[in-house]
Amino acid sequence: MMAVREIYARRILNPTRIPGLRYSLNPYVGCAHGCVYCFADYMRKYTGHREPWGQFVDVKINAPHLLRREIERAAPGVIGIGVVTDPYQPVEKKYEITRKCLDVLRVWKGGISLLTKSDLVLRDADLLREIEGVEVGISLSTYNRKFAAELEPRVPPPDERVEVLAKLAGSGIKTWLFLAPLIPGISDRDRDLERLFEAARKAKVGEIFVDLFNPYPGALSRLLPHMEKLLPGKGKSLLMSYKKDRMAYSSEMKMLLLRLGWKYDVRVKFSF
Ligand code: SF4
């Protein structure tokens, strides 16, 4: 059962070193989406929760109030919403913290970059359209429905997520796609990637931004059994070779994705 707790944050806009962003804003701590490879599970140790990752959420109920005060003094710059945990996870339906923050940000001129895996973002298209310099990104690690159902079981299938971007673009909102994390054997199948790029072009996605899987011990141990289930006999060895030599895989993927970007006329950028 999901543990949901209401908390009072001390501040809501935090400086960040993520390229292209000046601040990060996360309305929730923890994430009910519970993706197997999630890197944000390190936050659990600061929360006092005993539930496993994906089974707890803390709701920063004073976030809109704090934000109203903080933006009065904040220097201009892009605010990244949801850079740690998903701002449109299921509790947002009830609490509407993200929506209330967007309402406050209608006066912000520094730009906003929002990232989610949920179609709930469509609810707020009206507000997003009103904010200057807003960009919405949707993340996915694979375009393969079977793989996604195993690794990202509580979010819409990948093709439906790209459809969300098409709808946002249709409302005049700038969009991007976050292809991450790239997982060997999962994210790199030719047929899935061709279909993904074709769908991205049709959805008028402005850019595909790509990041690698970070094989730190926590994420690796959660991912391994799922890899063996999806790719029996080779899932584990694929991950282990990747862990030993990420350079080879990243160069190969760069070449492949740049070629697809050129073929489908979609801009591709890399964090590596
Ligand atoms: S949606 Fe993002 S933050 Fe939430 S579990 Fe998945 S990867 Fe982690």
Boltz pocket constraint, residues with backbone or C-beta under 6 A from the ligand:
constraints:
  - pocket:
      binder: B
      contacts: [[A, 31], [A, 32], [A, 33], [A, 34], [A, 35], [A, 37], [A, 38], [A, 39], [A, 40], [A, 84], [A, 85], [A, 86], [A, 117]]
      max_distance: 6.0
